[in-house]
Amino acid sequence: MDLTDLPERHAQDAATEVDERNQRLGKQVAAVRRRSRLIQSLRTFLPGAIIGLVVLNFGWIIVTSILNSMNVYGGNSNEIRMTNPRYHGQTGKGEHYTISGLEAVRRGKDATTVSLKSPVMEFKGDEDGTTRLAAVNGVFDQDTRKFTMTGNVVLITGGADFTFKTEEAIVDLNNSTIYGDKHVEGSSSVGHIVGESFVISDNGNSVRFNGRGESQVKAEMK
């Protein structure tokens, strides 16, 4: 071994070690820079993603509201549903009426009946006040022009100050009469009336109650 070569070899080893250390340091610096860029990207991306989700959520709410405001949607191919329906028309005597509710369902494209939830009906003559009916359910037959209301029916007459309660009332739009054969109770400024069937016409100006069985008492107010 040539001892004269030792200083030169030590110098080469030191230079190699410095190069390796510099390479390791460069890799560490590059890794730190990559992490810094990633963190900076995430800081920019995450708020944008959150804002995007919020905008998407509000957009969906708006789209849903628009679809609901159109009031029409299909349950299946044979069923047509409508939310917040409102129908306008005239009775056979020329009285204007309005039928509304929470939901209307027509089962079958050619069906002539429409079922309503929480229906409300209002109609009035030329001079008298508005007669109003409300119930739990209702069925409107377009062929017969009869509207059958069932379940906790409340009727407020327009031509008189009567309020009636019964479980079923049928409105015949052909002749502007309201009748039923269920137990009925009425109250007004003249007192309280109880019957087992009733007929109301002339926008509430003509009211007739009938009894059943041994009770055949009739009460008529005009």
C-alpha positions in Angstrom: 0.0 0.0 0.0 1.3 3.4 -1.0 1.1 5.7 1.9 1.4 8.7 -0.3 -2.1 8.0 -1.7 -3.9 8.2 1.7 -4.4 12.0 1.7 -5.9 11.9 -1.8 -8.3 9.0 -0.9 -9.4 10.8 2.2 -10.1 13.9 0.1 -12.1 11.8 -2.4 -14.1 10.1 0.4 -14.9 13.4 2.0 -16.1 14.9 -1.3 -18.3 11.8 -1.9 -19.8 12.1 1.5 -20.5 15.8 1.0 -22.2 15.0 -2.4 -24.3 12.3 -0.8 -25.3 14.6 2.1 -26.2 17.3 -0.4 -28.3 14.8 -2.4 -30.2 13.7 0.7 -30.7 17.3 1.7 -32.0 18.1 -1.7 -34.4 15.2 -1.6 -35.7 16.3 1.8 -36.1 19.9 0.6 -38.0 18.6 -2.5 -40.3 16.5 -0.3 -41.0 19.4 2.0 -41.8 21.6 -1.0 -44.2 18.9 -2.4 -45.9 18.7 1.0 -46.2 22.5 1.1 -47.7 22.6 -2.4 -50.1 19.8 -1.4 -51.2 21.6 1.8 -51.6 24.8 -0.2 -53.7 23.0 -2.8 -55.9 21.4 -0.1 -56.4 24.8 1.6 -57.6 26.1 -1.7 -59.6 23.1 -2.8 -61.4 22.2 0.4 -63.2 25.5 1.0 -64.2 25.5 -2.7 -65.5 22.0 -2.4 -67.5 23.0 0.7 -68.9 26.0 -1.1 -69.7 23.8 -4.1 -71.6 21.3 -1.9 -73.6 24.2 -0.2 -74.5 25.6 -3.7 -75.5 22.1 -4.9 -77.7 21.6 -1.9 -79.4 25.0 -2.3 -79.7 24.2 -6.0 -81.5 21.0 -5.3 -83.8 22.7 -2.9 -84.7 25.3 -5.6 -85.2 22.6 -8.2 -87.5 20.7 -5.8 -89.4 23.8 -5.0 -89.9 24.5 -8.7 -91.1 21.0 -9.4 -93.5 21.2 -6.5 -94.8 24.6 -7.7 -95.7 23.0 -11.0 -98.2 21.0 -8.8 -98.3 18.0 -11.1 -96.4 14.7 -10.7 -97.2 11.1 -11.6 -97.3 8.3 -9.1 -97.4 5.7 -11.8 -98.5 5.3 -15.4 -102.1 4.9 -14.4 -102.2 7.5 -11.7 -102.0 11.3 -11.9 -101.4 13.3 -8.7 -101.6 17.0 -8.2 -100.6 18.9 -5.1 -102.6 21.9 -3.9 -105.2 21.5 -6.6 -107.7 24.3 -7.4 -110.7 23.9 -9.7 -113.1 26.6 -10.8 -116.6 26.3 -12.4 -120.2 27.2 -12.3 -123.2 25.4 -11.0 -126.3 24.7 -13.1 -127.8 27.9 -11.6 -124.8 30.0 -12.5 -123.2 30.1 -9.1 -119.4 30.2 -9.2 -117.6 27.6 -7.2 -114.1 26.7 -6.2 -112.8 23.3 -5.1 -109.3 23.1 -3.5 -107.4 20.7 -1.3 -104.0 19.4 -0.3 -103.8 16.7 -3.0 -105.9 15.4 -5.9 -105.5 11.9 -7.4 -107.0 10.6 -10.7 -106.5 6.9 -11.1 -106.5 6.1 -14.7 -106.2 8.4 -17.7 -109.9 7.9 -18.6 -111.2 8.1 -15.1 -114.0 10.6 -14.5 -113.6 10.8 -10.7 -111.0 12.7 -8.7 -110.2 12.0 -5.1 -109.1 14.9 -2.9 -107.4 15.1 0.5 -108.6 17.8 2.9 -111.0 19.3 0.3 -112.5 22.8 0.7 -115.4 24.0 -1.5 -116.8 27.5 -1.7 -119.6 28.8 -3.9 -121.8 31.8 -3.8 -124.7 33.4 -5.7 -124.9 36.9 -7.1 -125.9 38.6 -3.8 -125.6 36.2 -0.9 -122.4 35.4 1.0 -120.1 32.5 0.4 -121.2 28.9 1.4 -118.1 27.0 2.5 -117.6 23.2 3.1 -114.5 21.5 4.5 -113.9 17.8 5.1 -111.2 15.1 5.5 -111.8 13.5 2.1 -113.7 14.2 -1.1 -114.6 12.6 -4.4 -115.6 14.7 -7.4 -117.5 12.9 -10.2 -117.1 14.9 -13.4 -119.9 13.0 -15.2 -122.6 13.5 -12.6 -121.1 16.8 -11.4 -121.5 15.6 -7.8 -118.9 16.2 -5.1 -119.1 13.8 -2.1 -117.3 15.0 1.0 -116.7 12.7 3.9 -115.2 12.8 7.4 -115.8 15.6 9.8 -117.7 17.7 7.3 -118.2 21.3 8.4 -120.6 23.5 6.4 -121.1 27.2 6.8 -124.0 28.6 4.8 -123.8 31.8 2.9 -127.4 33.0 2.9 -128.0 32.3 6.7 -125.8 32.1 9.8 -126.0 28.3 10.0 -123.0 26.0 10.8 -123.6 22.3 10.2 -121.5 19.3 11.2 -122.0 15.8 9.7 -120.0 12.9 8.4 -121.1 13.1 4.8 -122.4 15.8 2.5 -123.1 15.5 -1.2 -123.0 18.7 -3.4 -125.0 18.4 -6.5 -123.6 21.1 -8.8 -126.5 20.6 -11.3 -129.1 22.2 -9.1 -126.9 23.8 -6.4 -128.1 21.6 -3.5 -126.3 20.0 -0.6 -127.7 16.9 1.0 -126.8 14.0 3.2 -128.4 11.1 5.1 -126.0 11.0 8.0 -126.5 12.4 11.5 -126.3 16.2 11.3 -126.2 19.0 13.9 -126.6 22.7 13.1 -126.3 25.8 15.2 -127.2 29.4 14.5 -128.5 32.5 16.2 -131.9 30.9 16.5 -130.7 27.8 18.4 -129.4 24.2 17.9 -130.9 21.7 15.5 -130.3 18.0 15.3 -131.4 15.7 12.4 -130.7 12.4 10.6 -130.7 13.8 7.1 -130.8 17.3 5.5 -131.2 19.2 2.3 -129.8 22.7 1.8 -130.5 24.8 -1.2 -130.7 28.4 -2.4 -127.1 29.1 -1.1 -128.2 28.2 2.5 -131.4 30.2 2.5 -133.5 27.0 2.4 -132.6 24.4 5.0 -134.6 21.2 5.7 -133.9 18.6 8.4 -135.6 15.2 8.7 -135.7 12.6 11.4 -135.8 8.8 11.2 -137.9 6.0 12.8 -140.3 7.2 15.4 -138.8 10.7 15.2 -140.3 12.2 12.0 -140.0 15.8 13.1 -139.1 18.2 10.3 -137.6 21.6 10.7 -137.5 24.1 7.8 -136.2 27.6 7.9 -136.5 30.1 5.1 
